[in-house]
Amino acid sequence: MENKNIVIIGAGYAGVHAAKKLAKKYGQDDSVSITLIDRHPYHTMMTQLHEVAAQRAEPEDIQFDLHRLFKNSKVRPVTDEVKHVDLKDKVVTTAEGTYQYDYLMLGMGGEPNDFGTPGVHENGFTLLSSEDAVKLHKHIEEIVHRAATVHDQKKRQAMLTFTVCGGGLTGVEMIGELLGQRARLAKINKLDEKDISLYLVEAVPNILNVLDRKDAGKAEKYMTENGIRILKNSPIVDVKPDRIILKSGDEIASHTLIWTAGIRANSDTKNYGMESARAGRLKVNEYMEASGLDNVYVVGDLAYFEENGKPMPQMVEAAEQTGGTAAKNIIASISGGEKTAFKGNYHGIMVSIGAKYGVANLNGIHLSGFWAIFMKHMVNLYYFFCIRSGYYMIQYIKHEFFHIKSQSSAQGSKSVIS
Ligand SMILES: Cc1cc2nc3c(=O)[nH]c(=O)nc-3n(C[C@H](O)[C@H](O)[C@H](O)COP(=O)(O)OP(=O)(O)OC[C@H]3O[C@@H](n4cnc5c(N)ncnc54)[C@H](O)[C@@H]3O)c2cc1C
């Protein structure tokens, strides 16, 4: 067989899943090479970013070394920034080199979308990478520490007010994590817990629209009972360094705006000349083949595909399943066989509000409180099984169950588990 180079860009959930599948097929086949390029030397467990931002986890707890993940495997991980893809000559250009491909898979994820809202970029924080989470964590620790020494009441209050924009899963998990850390932050800075205010601001009339209303209601009740102020129907129109301005004209005096309200396709792909759809996502057919292109696949959050009239969700299960579909279709193309059409098979939605409370709908089974959190851990542990990493499964158990950084972290709920 002629030599075939498969190049995958992006070691996210989709890219890693696809690479594992391809390596399983071609492990013993020297005519096929698999190169996995990512700007980081690690795969980021994006679903736990809020834990790093609020100090429940260390950055390294959610960064999985790609060389370890693909040890003794056919996959060659390359740490490099992709600068361009030449679809005509089939060349990927990175900051450090070039890679010729026969099959290309793009799994480069998304980036925050502030919809042009003034001040978000300059004065706000986002949560879409390890770097974002670390930056936010530093800011949170620092601003509370500084506020403790400020005598001007108004300024101090604004410094101690944290605002999350976006009532989706990420926004709720972020504000929930801050709730979980509030007592610790107050204690180490000799403040009263009540001095720290938490706002969740949503533009539309409801939060957690991916959950049914009853489950969303439970989450909302838990948050409001614990002092989170939820403002619905409240689009943010401007973000200043020390205040947030709402469409109504009302203002929230706050030095911290965390923007989780939108995601669009990774703009690095903008100049590749590929057909795009809503939010810049790249159009694919049911085989995850890029629209109008041969042997180019798009997977995960970056891909745009409609099922039952709705765009494919930007979630881990969709990322893995699209990665799986693309890998199968590359195998069919190289080794022969029928192509496989994508069919989303999603098992549910889980949202954690800090370490001790959550809400979940798993195939129609509704859970809240401890059981939802328990299921979230089970799903995370299953993920390590899927990527065949016993090492990171043990690391996860250590950091979530035993090696706890702060009192308000997972340990509280873990004692219930045991
Ligand atoms: C805080 C947070 C919480 C979430 N919680 C959940 C949850 O509970 N459940 C759920 O199902 N989903 C959740 N999601 C969504 C989920 O994380 C995404 O759907 C998923 O990460 C998409 O996977 P992906 O492989 O498409 O892209 P990503 O995981 O985003 O990976 C993209 C990869 O591409 C690399 N890359 C990008 N550009 C380049 C370049 N130019 N050169 C080289 N490398 C590049 C990046 O470094 C990255 O590793 C959450 C997301 C966030 C941000």
The ligand as a Gaussian input file, in Angstrom:
#p B3LYP/6-31G(d) Opt

LIG

0 1
 C      -15.470000      25.638000      31.206000
 C      -16.089000      24.651000      30.283000
 C      -16.875000      23.639000      30.797000
 C      -17.447000      22.706000      29.943000
 N      -18.199000      21.702000      30.488000
 C      -18.715000      20.751000      29.687000
 C      -19.428000      19.661000      30.243000
 O      -19.628000      19.569000      31.463000
 N      -19.898000      18.701000      29.392000
 C      -19.698000      18.765000      28.041000
 O      -20.126000      17.863000      27.315000
 N      -19.034000      19.804000      27.479000
 C      -18.530000      20.783000      28.265000
 N      -17.829000      21.827000      27.707000
 C      -17.661000      21.868000      26.227000
 C      -16.513000      20.945000      25.783000
 O      -15.378000      21.223000      26.548000
 C      -16.245000      21.146000      24.297000
 O      -17.387000      20.788000      23.580000
 C      -15.048000      20.291000      23.851000
 O      -13.867000      20.706000      24.505000
 C      -14.843000      20.363000      22.346000
 O      -13.784000      19.529000      22.002000
 P      -12.902000      19.785000      20.709000
 O      -12.009000      18.596000      20.574000
 O      -13.752000      20.143000      19.570000
 O      -12.037000      21.087000      21.004000
 P      -11.143000      21.512000      22.237000
 O      -11.322000      20.619000      23.399000
 O      -11.417000      22.954000      22.419000
 O       -9.649000      21.312000      21.679000
 C       -9.133000      22.090000      20.642000
 C       -7.619000      21.899000      20.630000
 O       -7.083000      22.542000      19.473000
 C       -5.861000      23.164000      19.811000
 N       -5.630000      24.256000      18.840000
 C       -6.483000      25.250000      18.519000
 N       -5.942000      26.051000      17.592000
 C       -4.727000      25.535000      17.300000
 C       -3.673000      25.920000      16.415000
 N       -3.764000      26.991000      15.605000
 N       -2.543000      25.176000      16.387000
 C       -2.420000      24.082000      17.181000
 N       -3.384000      23.675000      18.033000
 C       -4.521000      24.393000      18.093000
 C       -6.093000      23.658000      21.240000
 O       -4.874000      23.850000      21.926000
 C       -6.934000      22.520000      21.826000
 O       -6.125000      21.549000      22.456000
 C      -17.241000      22.785000      28.540000
 C      -16.454000      23.810000      28.017000
 C      -15.884000      24.736000      28.874000
 C      -15.041000      25.831000      28.290000

